[in-house]
Each structure stands twice: as C-alpha cells, then as structure tokens.
Amino acid sequence: MALNCSLTSPDGLEPVLLPGEKIFLLTESTHLRLSSPALSLVLEAKGRGFLSNQRILFLSPSPKLRSLSCPLHQITDGLLAQPLFGANRWEAKFRPAPGGNLEPPPPTASSSSGGEGEGEAGDGMVDIKMWFDQGQTYEWYVSVEELRERLGAGRAGAHFEDLPVYSPPTPTRDTSSSSPAPASGPRRDPPSHRPTEAEFEAAAVAQAAEQQQQQRRASLGQGEGGDGGVGLGRGEAPPAYER
C-alpha cells in the first residue's frame, strides 16, 4: 500500500496504468477513510475509486491524500458492512509497502513485550473504509473478492476449468459419385386411362336416349286417370286403334 505515490495524469484524475493492467470498475463520489493505531494515522478524502486486475486506486484533489495504491494480494479481511443506521460501506485491511509513505515506526521494547491488544495495534496494518454515493458498494465488494480469488489462484499455481475442446464432425462417406441422389419433389401417381373420342360419343348417345325415355314417361304420367288406366281426351281414340 502506497500513499501519494501513484503516477497520474497531469490533472490528477486518471491513473497511469501499469503493464498489463485493466480497469474493471470506476466509482465517482467515493469517500475514503484510512486509520492505523500503529501509525497514529487518520486520513479522510473524497474522490474517485478504481479497481483493476492488479490493484485498488483512489485519486483525490485533497492535498493530504492525493492518491492511494494497494495491490490486491495485500488486501485482507475484506467485508461488506451494513450498519443499522448509516450507509453501507466496504472495509478491509492493508499492509503498507516499503517506501510508500506509510511505514510503521520501529518496534520498541515495551511494544514487543506488551499484551495482545498492543500487539494488534502495532502490527502495522491499516484499516480502510469506503463509502459510495452512487450505490456501488455491493458491486465493489463482489468485484474485489472475485479478482482476489483469481489472483490468489494464479499465484498458487491453480488453474481454472479449461474450455471444452472443439471436436470436428466425423466425416461421412460421400456416395454421390457412385449412385445418383433421388430426385426431390412431390410424388406423382401414374396417369390414369383417358377416354377415347368414340367412347365420348357413345356416352352422349346413351345419355340422349335416357333423356327421351324420361320425357316420354313424364308425358304418359300426366294423362293417367283415377282408376289407374290411361286417360283419353274427348273424341280421341286409344292409341294403336284403327276404325
């Protein structure tokens, strides 16, 4: 962890990235508070937070805390605090880097022989708390933990699950050269027998004869009497009768 040691742009609002570094999350209007009993340190500032694949960065126009840089592998005890009263915050512990303007004082004989509480105060760790006015507390917490996990797994020599290996499809035997492919399209039934012209004429003659027979029956039916015989008109002779 280094205080006021990060390379920034001339206006102090953008960091100069390290080789292979990539910014994953940027937070505006971020309030930061540093405290360390061992260093008798309490610093507060408001600025911008940056989370990259290598470190946490904080840039501020405050003269006391212009920049803060902390490698991800130096973070311990990160947690998402959700108090009953007040805004949510992210907090963690850092160990200052040598030459980072946050070196702990040399231990004294009294501190080395002190109790457990004095040992915790003299461990040289720095507490950090961050509040996000734009409601990115949970997103920041999750992103930090995920990047720390990946970074730790990489340092330990572990590897993530490999992607599935692509297997080309098994080539099939091409039979198009040996036998022709069946023709595509709807199936058609073979054509049925088509009547000849003579058959058409015979059917027409039979139909005309049937119509004449029906007309004759109809005319005979109109002249029938009540006794079932054939009705004759007045002065008419029965058919086929010769005087």
C-alpha positions as CSV (number, residue, x, y, z in Angstrom):
1,M,0.0,0.0,0.0
2,A,1.4,3.4,-1.1
3,L,0.2,6.8,-0.2
4,N,0.7,9.7,-2.7
5,C,3.0,7.5,-4.9
6,S,0.8,6.7,-7.9
7,L,1.5,8.0,-11.3
8,T,-1.4,10.0,-12.6
9,S,-2.4,12.2,-15.5
10,P,-1.5,15.9,-15.3
11,D,-4.9,16.8,-13.9
12,G,-4.6,14.1,-11.3
13,L,-8.0,12.5,-12.2
14,E,-6.8,9.5,-14.2
15,P,-4.2,6.9,-13.2
16,V,-1.3,5.8,-15.4
17,L,-1.8,2.1,-15.9
18,L,0.9,-0.5,-15.2
19,P,1.9,-3.0,-17.9
20,G,-1.0,-5.5,-18.5
21,E,-3.3,-3.6,-16.2
22,K,-7.0,-3.2,-17.0
23,I,-9.6,-1.1,-15.1
24,F,-12.8,-3.1,-14.3
25,L,-14.7,-0.7,-12.1
26,L,-14.7,3.1,-11.7
27,T,-16.7,4.8,-8.9
28,E,-17.3,8.5,-8.6
29,S,-18.1,10.5,-5.4
30,T,-16.3,7.9,-3.3
31,H,-15.5,8.7,0.4
32,L,-12.4,7.0,1.8
33,R,-11.1,6.8,5.4
34,L,-7.7,5.5,6.5
35,S,-6.9,4.7,10.1
36,S,-4.0,3.0,11.8
37,P,-3.4,2.9,15.6
38,A,0.3,1.9,15.0
39,L,0.8,4.9,12.7
40,S,-1.4,7.3,14.7
41,L,-3.0,7.9,11.3
42,V,-6.5,9.1,10.4
43,L,-7.0,10.4,6.8
44,E,-10.2,11.1,5.0
45,A,-10.8,12.3,1.4
46,K,-13.4,12.2,-1.3
47,G,-12.5,11.3,-4.9
48,R,-12.6,8.5,-7.4
49,G,-12.1,4.8,-6.9
50,F,-10.5,2.5,-9.5
51,L,-10.5,-1.3,-9.4
52,S,-8.1,-3.0,-11.8
53,N,-6.9,-6.6,-12.2
54,Q,-3.8,-5.7,-10.2
55,R,-4.7,-3.1,-7.5
56,I,-7.1,-0.7,-5.9
57,L,-6.6,3.0,-6.8
58,F,-8.0,6.1,-5.2
59,L,-7.5,9.6,-6.6
60,S,-8.5,12.8,-4.8
61,P,-7.9,16.5,-5.1
62,S,-7.1,16.6,-1.3
63,P,-3.5,17.6,-0.6
64,K,-3.3,15.1,2.2
65,L,-4.4,12.1,0.2
66,R,-3.9,12.7,-3.5
67,S,-3.5,9.1,-4.4
68,L,-3.7,5.7,-2.8
69,S,-2.5,2.4,-4.4
70,C,-2.8,-1.0,-3.0
71,P,-2.1,-4.4,-4.7
72,L,-4.9,-6.8,-4.5
73,H,-2.7,-9.5,-2.8
74,Q,-2.1,-7.1,0.1
75,I,-5.9,-6.9,1.0
76,T,-7.1,-8.9,4.0
77,D,-10.4,-9.2,5.9
78,G,-12.5,-7.5,3.2
79,L,-16.1,-7.3,4.1
80,L,-19.4,-5.6,3.2
81,A,-20.6,-3.6,6.3
82,Q,-24.3,-3.0,6.5
83,P,-24.9,-0.9,9.7
84,L,-28.4,-0.5,11.2
85,F,-28.0,3.3,10.9
86,G,-25.9,4.9,8.2
87,A,-24.9,4.0,4.7
88,N,-23.3,0.6,3.7
89,R,-19.6,0.6,3.3
90,W,-16.7,-1.6,2.2
91,E,-13.8,-2.1,4.6
92,A,-10.6,-4.1,4.7
93,K,-7.1,-4.1,6.0
94,F,-3.8,-3.4,4.1
95,R,-0.2,-3.8,4.9
96,P,1.8,-0.7,3.8
97,A,4.5,-1.2,1.2
98,P,8.1,-0.2,2.0
99,G,8.7,3.3,0.7
100,G,5.0,4.1,0.3
101,N,4.9,6.9,2.9
102,L,3.1,4.7,5.4
103,E,5.9,2.8,7.0
104,P,5.2,1.8,10.6
105,P,7.6,3.0,13.3
106,P,10.3,0.6,14.5
107,P,9.0,-1.6,17.4
108,T,10.1,-0.7,20.9
109,A,11.0,-3.0,23.8
110,S,7.7,-2.1,25.5
111,S,5.6,-2.9,22.5
112,S,7.4,-6.2,21.9
113,S,6.8,-7.3,25.5
114,G,3.2,-5.9,25.6
115,G,-0.1,-7.7,25.7
116,E,-2.3,-9.0,22.9
117,G,-4.1,-5.7,22.4
118,E,-0.8,-3.8,22.0
119,G,0.4,-6.4,19.5
120,E,-2.7,-5.8,17.4
121,A,-2.1,-2.1,17.5
122,G,1.5,-2.5,16.5
123,D,1.0,-4.9,13.6
124,G,1.4,-2.2,11.0
125,M,-1.9,-2.9,9.3
126,V,-4.0,0.0,8.0
127,D,-7.8,-0.1,8.1
128,I,-9.6,1.3,5.1
129,K,-13.3,2.1,4.7
130,M,-15.0,3.3,1.5
131,W,-18.5,4.7,1.0
132,F,-20.0,5.0,-2.4
133,D,-22.6,7.8,-3.0
134,Q,-23.8,6.2,-6.2
135,G,-24.7,2.9,-4.6
136,Q,-21.9,0.7,-5.9
137,T,-20.9,-0.8,-2.5
138,Y,-22.0,-4.3,-3.2
139,E,-20.7,-4.3,-6.8
140,W,-17.3,-3.1,-5.4
141,Y,-17.2,-5.8,-2.7
142,V,-18.1,-8.6,-5.1
143,S,-15.6,-7.5,-7.7
144,V,-12.7,-7.2,-5.3
145,E,-13.3,-10.6,-3.9
146,E,-13.6,-12.2,-7.3
147,L,-10.4,-10.6,-8.5
148,R,-8.6,-11.5,-5.3
149,E,-9.7,-15.1,-5.7
150,R,-8.5,-15.3,-9.3
151,L,-5.2,-13.6,-8.4
152,G,-4.7,-15.9,-5.5
153,A,-5.5,-19.0,-7.6
154,G,-3.0,-17.8,-10.2
155,R,-0.3,-17.3,-7.7
156,A,-0.9,-20.7,-6.1
157,G,-0.4,-22.3,-9.5
158,A,-4.0,-23.4,-9.7
159,H,-5.9,-23.2,-13.0
160,F,-9.5,-22.7,-13.8
161,E,-11.6,-25.2,-15.6
162,D,-10.5,-25.5,-19.3
163,L,-12.8,-24.6,-22.0
164,P,-14.3,-27.6,-23.9
165,V,-12.1,-28.8,-26.7
166,Y,-13.7,-28.4,-30.1
167,S,-14.1,-31.7,-32.0
168,P,-14.7,-31.5,-35.7
169,P,-17.6,-33.6,-37.0
170,T,-16.8,-37.1,-38.2
171,P,-16.6,-37.2,-42.0
172,T,-19.2,-39.3,-43.7
173,R,-18.7,-41.4,-46.8
174,D,-19.8,-39.5,-50.0
175,T,-21.9,-41.7,-52.1
176,S,-22.9,-39.1,-54.6
177,S,-20.3,-40.2,-57.2
178,S,-21.4,-43.9,-57.1
179,S,-25.2,-43.6,-57.2
180,P,-27.3,-40.6,-58.2
181,A,-29.3,-38.9,-55.5
182,P,-33.1,-39.5,-55.7
183,A,-35.0,-36.6,-57.3
184,S,-36.6,-34.3,-54.9
185,G,-40.2,-33.1,-55.1
186,P,-43.7,-34.4,-54.5
187,R,-44.6,-38.0,-55.5
188,R,-46.8,-38.2,-58.7
189,D,-49.1,-41.1,-59.4
190,P,-49.0,-42.6,-62.9
191,P,-51.6,-41.1,-65.3
192,S,-54.9,-42.9,-65.5
193,H,-56.7,-44.1,-68.8
194,R,-58.1,-41.3,-70.8
195,P,-61.4,-42.0,-72.7
196,T,-61.3,-42.0,-76.5
197,E,-63.5,-39.9,-78.8
198,A,-65.6,-42.9,-79.7
199,E,-66.3,-43.6,-76.0
200,F,-67.4,-39.9,-75.5
201,E,-69.8,-40.2,-78.5
202,A,-71.3,-43.5,-77.2
203,A,-71.8,-41.9,-73.8
204,A,-73.6,-38.9,-75.3
205,V,-76.0,-41.1,-77.4
206,A,-76.8,-43.2,-74.3
207,Q,-77.5,-40.0,-72.3
208,A,-79.8,-38.6,-75.0
209,A,-81.8,-41.8,-75.3
210,E,-82.2,-41.9,-71.5
211,Q,-83.5,-38.3,-71.5
212,Q,-86.0,-39.1,-74.3
213,Q,-87.3,-42.1,-72.3
214,Q,-87.7,-40.0,-69.2
215,Q,-89.7,-37.3,-71.1
216,R,-92.0,-40.0,-72.6
217,R,-92.6,-41.4,-69.2
218,A,-93.4,-38.0,-67.9
219,S,-95.9,-37.2,-70.7
220,L,-97.7,-40.6,-70.2
221,G,-97.9,-40.0,-66.5
222,Q,-99.8,-36.7,-66.9
223,G,-102.7,-38.5,-68.8
224,E,-103.3,-41.2,-66.2
225,G,-106.8,-41.5,-64.7
226,G,-108.0,-42.2,-61.2
227,D,-108.6,-45.9,-61.9
228,G,-105.0,-46.4,-63.0
229,G,-105.8,-46.5,-66.7
230,V,-104.6,-44.2,-69.4
231,G,-106.8,-41.1,-69.6
232,L,-108.2,-40.2,-73.0
233,G,-109.4,-36.9,-74.2
234,R,-112.9,-36.3,-75.5
235,G,-113.3,-37.6,-79.0
236,E,-109.8,-39.2,-79.0
237,A,-109.3,-42.8,-79.9
238,P,-107.0,-45.0,-77.9
239,P,-103.6,-45.5,-79.3
240,A,-103.0,-48.2,-81.9
241,Y,-106.7,-48.5,-82.5
242,E,-108.0,-48.3,-86.1
243,R,-111.6,-47.7,-87.0
